């Protein structure tokens, strides 16, 4: 709520200015109508209805307060309309115009200002999250570049298994791996996972892609992919089994070598 207000200060300022202006204009009209009524009636202004009218709309500040309460449902605008009944019908008409404008127009405008501020704030938050994620990824890639260069002992642009084993013995590099979200338990398995083309060497692209995939815990997408690949393997194994069964039946159907060499009777 506070964020929405801060992001919509300009619109809110103009809205408050319109509200104050409408309070002032309609307050003057009703106060002036009450003053004219009391001036014309003289001593009759002390009647109970007139005294209530004078108490609520006899001054500008009290008239503005009544208009504010009528708009915010602090007091029923029907009761105020009844109190204004001694005045000329035109004043009651102006009061109804104010109620229609304040409730059906200004309240919706104020609500729209806060809603628009919330939407804009949400868009900015989303953009900031995307920017922070991209910045975090860039920092991670830069850190992996540094780690790769330290592990590439001969500066050949590739890391061999021997270089990998030597680097893992360095506690500083192991701690660096942990900071980057990579846990090292089996060196050779980790090397095989990073060596995507199985050439026995890891280049910078394989290192970056492998580390990004191995970073952190397994996600739902990774588990879904693993489940799909397992189902694919099982399906193909069933096809291979069916082919082997058909092949075995054909082999059994062939005549044996002894039957082929037996002379006819």
C-alpha positions, 0 to 999 in steps of 0.5 A: 500500500505504501509502495503504491502511494509512493509510486502514484504521488503525482496522480494522488496530489491532483486527485486530492486537489480536485477533492478539496476544490469540490468540498470548497465549492459545494460547501460555500453553496450550502453555507450561503444557502443556509445564511440566506435562509436564516437572514430571510426568516429572522427569528424563525431561524430558531426553530428546531429544523432551522437550528439543526440546519444552522448547526451543520451548514451554518459555517464553511468548515462545518459544511465541508465536514458534513460533505466529507462525512457524506462521501465517506459514509460517516453520516447518511447523505439521506439524513443530510438531504432531509436536514436541507429540506428547509432550503430552496430545492435547488440546494438539495439538487446541488447536494445530490449532484455532489453525492453522485459526483463524489461517490460514483466518480471521485471514489472510483478515481481514487481507487483507480489511482491506487490500483494503477500505482500497484500495477506499475509497482508490480511491473517495476518489481518484475523488471527488477527481479529479471535484472537482478537474475541476469546480473546474478547469472553474469556474476556466476559465469564470471566466477566460473571463468575464473575457476576454469582458468585456475584449473587449466594448469597448462593454459590449453583451454581444456581441462583433463582428468588429471588436471581436474584431480589436481585442482580438487586437491586444492581446498581453496578451489573445493570451497569455491565450488561449494560457494558456487553451489556445486558439491564434489563427492566423486571426482571421476563421475563429476568429470564425466558429467561435465565432459559432455562429448566424452573426449576426455577433456572439458572446454570452457563451454562444457564447463559452464553448461555443466556447472549451471545444470549441476548448480544447487538441488534438482528442480521439478524440470530436471526430475520430469526430464529424468522421468521422461528419459527413463520412460523412453528407455523402458519403451525402447527396451520393450521394443528390443525385447519384442524384436528379439522374441520374433528373431528367436522364433524365426531361428527356431523355425529354421530346419536343423543341420541334421535334418538338411543332411538326412538322405531321403527314404 
